[in-house]
Amino acid sequence: MTSIFNKVKSALKPNPMAKYLGKQALVSDLKLELIFADNFNSESIPQLHDLYNMTHDINVNVIKSRNHDIGVEIASAASLLFTEISLHRTDISIADVNAFKMGIADLGNMSMYDSIESFHAHSEKYPDPFDANIKTKYLTSAQTGIDFEIDDIDRFKLFGWSNRLILESRNGHNRFAHAAALAKKLGKDLKVKAPLEAVVFNELEFNDFTDMYAQFLVPLQQNYEITEILDELDIPYISVKKEEITGEDYLLIVQRANCPKDILAVLSKELTDFNEILSDLLQAQISSPIYQKYIKENTV
């Protein structure tokens, strides 16, 4: 009888993770809000892709499971999450460009501005590269200050979760901003022929990745204790901090196949589900006119 009683008592006893998170939840809300304007701002737009390249990125702080190393597996599986569109030439409407980086990033340039218009408003005013009577819809290198035919260093890039078509250029960014601002003022759909590359979510295999891995944002103060408990329970995990995305907090990634369902249920209840954030970003990509216009046909 005592043996049966102990088994029932053991079955009803909360697991260590539930006990710890339940206690912490009484003290403070463990749910973290990822504000797009703050966490997916200009400088962090490309960083989401780099977040999963944790085995090579020196700017990622990684805490690995004591008995397991799943970092390489996650980095490999991330190929299910993203599709990289190689450099190719296409027509770009300059009205679609809302760049955050133009020219050499270290010099600032557009990185401190929200849009081409705000950059143009604070930059030196160049002579109009064309007037309202422009005869062709294609802008030349003389008009934009950028010669896209020289090499592929001057190019456009799109990250699917961003509504910005980024212009990366060593020169001519002031004149290009002026041309873009003037084209919008004139209401003209002016284009340039330029190289374009992209990193986007893989719509077809996105769910495969999220089905394989559960991901949670963990407040900095709780991360050490949570990973200690996972180590004690011998559950493989990797905990990653990349300030451009997670700030001071950590992204905890566990393999669903190797994590008990009750542990996953506790984590899901008390912590922010990062997969839900990714799903929101996927929807932002799918509904993006720029993605539909320039990238969609190259991915499916």
C-alpha positions in Angstrom: 0.0 0.0 0.0 2.8 2.4 0.9 4.5 1.7 -2.5 1.3 2.5 -4.4 0.9 5.7 -2.4 4.4 6.8 -3.1 3.9 6.2 -6.8 0.7 8.2 -6.9 2.4 11.0 -4.9 5.4 11.0 -7.3 3.1 11.2 -10.3 1.4 14.2 -8.8 4.6 16.0 -7.8 5.4 18.8 -10.2 8.6 18.4 -12.2 11.6 20.6 -11.3 11.0 22.9 -14.2 7.3 23.4 -13.2 8.3 24.1 -9.6 10.9 26.7 -10.6 9.0 28.5 -13.3 5.8 28.4 -11.2 7.6 30.1 -8.3 9.2 32.7 -10.6 5.9 33.4 -12.3 4.5 34.5 -8.9 7.3 37.1 -8.6 7.2 38.5 -12.1 5.7 37.9 -15.6 8.1 35.7 -17.5 6.5 36.5 -20.8 8.8 38.8 -22.9 7.3 41.1 -25.5 9.4 41.4 -28.7 8.6 44.8 -30.1 9.1 44.8 -33.8 10.1 48.5 -33.8 12.8 47.8 -31.2 14.0 44.3 -31.9 13.6 44.3 -35.7 14.9 47.7 -36.4 17.3 48.8 -39.1 20.4 47.2 -37.7 18.7 43.9 -36.6 16.9 43.1 -39.9 19.7 40.9 -41.2 20.6 39.5 -37.8 17.7 37.1 -37.5 19.3 34.9 -40.2 22.7 35.1 -38.5 21.1 34.0 -35.2 20.9 30.4 -36.3 24.5 30.3 -37.6 25.6 30.1 -33.9 28.6 27.8 -34.7 30.4 30.5 -36.7 29.1 33.9 -35.5 31.4 35.3 -32.8 28.7 37.8 -31.9 26.4 35.1 -30.6 26.7 34.1 -26.9 25.9 30.4 -26.6 25.2 28.2 -23.6 25.3 24.6 -24.6 23.8 21.5 -22.9 26.2 19.9 -20.5 26.0 16.5 -22.1 24.9 17.3 -25.7 25.8 19.7 -28.5 22.9 20.3 -30.8 24.2 23.6 -32.2 25.5 22.1 -35.4 22.2 20.2 -35.9 20.1 23.4 -35.4 22.3 25.4 -37.8 21.9 22.6 -40.4 18.1 22.4 -39.8 17.9 26.2 -40.2 18.2 25.5 -43.9 14.6 24.4 -43.6 13.7 27.8 -42.2 15.4 30.0 -44.7 15.9 30.2 -48.4 18.7 32.2 -49.9 18.1 33.8 -53.3 21.4 34.1 -55.1 22.4 37.3 -56.8 20.6 38.0 -60.1 19.7 41.0 -62.2 16.2 42.4 -62.4 14.3 45.6 -62.7 13.7 47.5 -59.4 11.2 50.3 -58.9 13.0 52.9 -56.9 9.7 53.7 -55.1 10.1 50.2 -53.4 13.5 51.0 -51.9 13.3 51.9 -48.2 17.0 51.2 -47.4 18.6 51.2 -44.0 22.2 50.9 -45.1 23.6 52.8 -48.1 27.4 53.2 -48.6 29.9 52.0 -46.0 28.0 50.9 -42.8 30.7 52.1 -40.5 30.2 55.7 -41.7 26.6 55.6 -40.6 25.0 57.0 -43.8 21.4 55.8 -43.8 21.6 53.5 -40.8 20.4 56.3 -38.6 17.4 57.1 -40.7 14.0 55.4 -41.1 13.6 55.9 -44.8 15.1 57.4 -47.9 12.9 60.4 -47.5 14.2 61.2 -44.0 17.8 60.6 -45.2 17.3 62.8 -48.2 15.8 65.6 -46.1 18.9 65.8 -43.9 21.5 65.3 -46.7 23.1 67.8 -49.0 20.8 68.7 -51.8 22.1 67.6 -55.2 20.8 69.0 -58.5 17.8 67.2 -59.8 19.0 64.1 -61.7 16.0 64.5 -64.0 12.9 66.6 -64.4 9.2 65.9 -64.8 9.7 65.4 -68.5 11.9 62.4 -68.2 11.5 60.3 -71.4 12.5 56.8 -70.2 11.4 54.9 -67.1 14.9 53.6 -66.5 17.4 55.7 -64.5 21.0 55.8 -65.6 24.1 55.7 -63.5 24.5 59.4 -64.2 21.1 60.0 -62.6 21.4 57.8 -59.6 25.1 58.2 -59.0 25.5 54.4 -58.9 26.8 52.2 -61.7 25.2 48.8 -61.1 27.0 47.4 -64.2 30.5 47.6 -62.7 30.3 44.7 -60.2 28.0 43.1 -57.7 29.2 45.1 -54.6 26.5 47.7 -55.4 23.3 45.8 -55.1 19.8 45.4 -53.5 19.0 42.9 -50.8 15.7 41.8 -49.3 15.2 40.0 -46.0 11.7 38.5 -46.2 10.6 39.6 -42.7 11.3 43.2 -43.5 9.3 45.6 -45.7 12.6 47.3 -46.8 14.3 46.6 -50.1 17.9 47.4 -49.0 20.4 49.3 -51.2 24.0 48.4 -50.4 26.3 50.8 -52.2 29.7 52.3 -51.8 28.9 55.4 -53.8 26.0 57.5 -55.1 23.7 56.9 -52.1 23.0 60.6 -51.8 22.0 61.0 -55.4 20.0 57.8 -55.4 18.1 59.0 -52.3 17.4 62.3 -54.2 16.2 60.4 -57.3 13.9 58.1 -55.2 12.4 61.1 -53.3 11.9 63.0 -56.5 10.3 60.1 -58.3 7.8 59.7 -55.5 7.1 63.4 -55.6 6.4 63.2 -59.3 4.4 60.0 -59.0 6.6 58.2 -61.5 7.4 54.5 -61.5 11.0 54.8 -62.3 13.3 51.8 -62.4 16.9 50.7 -62.3 18.4 47.5 -63.6 20.4 46.1 -60.7 21.6 43.0 -58.9 19.2 41.6 -56.3 19.7 38.9 -53.6 17.5 37.9 -50.7 17.1 35.8 -47.6 13.5 34.8 -46.9 11.6 32.3 -44.9 11.0 29.0 -46.8 7.2 28.9 -46.9 7.1 25.2 -47.8 9.4 23.9 -45.1 8.9 26.5 -42.3 6.6 24.2 -40.3 9.1 21.3 -40.5 11.6 23.4 -38.6 9.1 24.6 -35.9 7.8 21.0 -35.6 11.4 19.8 -34.9 12.4 22.6 -32.4 10.6 24.4 -29.7 12.0 27.9 -29.0 11.4 30.2 -26.0 12.6 33.6 -24.9 14.0 33.4 -21.4 14.7 36.4 -19.2 18.3 36.8 -18.4 17.8 36.3 -14.6 16.1 32.9 -15.2 18.3 31.5 -17.9 21.0 29.9 -15.8 18.5 28.1 -13.5 16.5 26.8 -16.4 19.5 25.4 -18.2 20.7 23.8 -14.9 17.4 22.0 -14.6 17.5 20.9 -18.2 21.0 19.5 -17.6 19.8 17.7 -14.5 17.0 16.1 -16.5 19.4 15.3 -19.3 17.4 17.2 -21.9 19.4 18.5 -24.9 19.2 22.3 -25.5 21.1 25.3 -26.7 20.6 28.8 -25.3 21.6 31.7 -27.5 21.9 35.4 -26.9 22.2 37.8 -29.8 21.7 41.4 -28.6 20.4 42.7 -31.9 17.5 40.3 -31.6 17.1 39.1 -28.1 18.7 42.0 -26.2 19.9 40.8 -22.8 17.6 37.8 -22.9 18.2 34.3 -24.2 16.6 32.2 -26.9 16.2 28.6 -25.6 16.0 25.9 -28.3 15.0 22.3 -27.5 14.4 19.3 -29.7 10.8 18.3 -29.3 11.7 14.7 -29.9 14.0 14.7 -26.9 12.0 16.9 -24.5 9.2 15.4 -22.4 5.8 16.8 -23.2 5.2 17.9 -19.7 8.4 20.0 -19.7 7.4 21.5 -23.1 3.9 22.3 -21.7 5.5 24.2 -18.7 7.9 26.1 -20.9 5.0 27.0 -23.3 2.8 28.2 -20.4 5.3 30.4 -18.7 7.7 31.7 -21.4 7.3 33.5 -24.7 7.0 31.1 -27.7 9.6 32.3 -30.2 8.1 30.1 -32.9 4.9 32.2 -32.7 7.0 35.3 -33.3 8.6 33.7 -36.4 5.1 32.7 -37.6 4.1 36.4 -37.3 7.2 37.4 -39.3 6.4 34.7 -41.9 2.9 36.2 -42.4 4.5 39.7 -42.7 6.7 38.3 -45.5 3.8 36.6 -47.3 1.8 39.8 -47.2 4.7 41.9 -48.3 4.2 43.5 -51.7 8.0 43.7 -52.2 8.3 39.9 -51.5 5.5 39.1 -53.8 6.8 41.4 -56.5 10.5 40.5 -56.5 11.1 37.2 -54.7 8.0 34.9 -54.7 8.5 33.5 -58.1 12.1 32.5 -57.2 11.2 30.5 -54.1 8.2 28.2 -55.1 
